[in-house]
Amino acid sequence: MKYMLLIYSNPESWASLSAEQREGLSTAHETLTRELTEQGLLVSAAGLADPITTRTVQVRDDTTTTTDGPYAEAKEHLAGFYLVECDDIDQAIGYAARMPDAEYVAVEVRPVMDASGLEM
């Protein structure tokens, strides 16, 4: 089963990190990425660009509107993700708990629905 490990951050938590802590974050992600790759569990992983580059799209009554950034009222933003193939949600939670981001804001574990039966 595939799981998305969604990494959340916010400007305050990131700004509060020392250079050493930021380096530790990078090292921990490199280690986890290498381990997941070696075990054949990593499907994909990426960090996301700064939320200032985000565009939110809405369609209402056949009219498309876009706004800059994510929802303004949200303090946290999606900072990156891992897509992993795990035996069960407990295994995915175990990997999410090893992400250093879980210590600062949160890592969400979400099962990925199988869309292979949908007609396109």
HELIX and SHEET records of a PDB file:
HELIX    1   1 PRO A   11  ALA A   15  1                                   5    
HELIX    2   2 ALA A   19  GLU A   38  1                                  20    
HELIX    3   3 PRO A   51  THR A   53  5                                   3    
HELIX    4   4 ILE A   89  ARG A   98  1                                  10    
HELIX    5   5 ASP A  101  TYR A  104  1                                   4    
SHEET    1   A 4 LEU A  42  GLY A  47  0                                        
SHEET    2   A 4 HIS A  77  GLU A  85 -1                                        
SHEET    3   A 4 LYS A   2  SER A   9 -1                                        
SHEET    4   A 4 ALA A 106  PRO A 111 -1                                        
SHEET    1   B 2 ARG A  55  ARG A  60  0                                        
SHEET    2   B 2 THR A  63  ASP A  68 -1                                        
END                                                                             
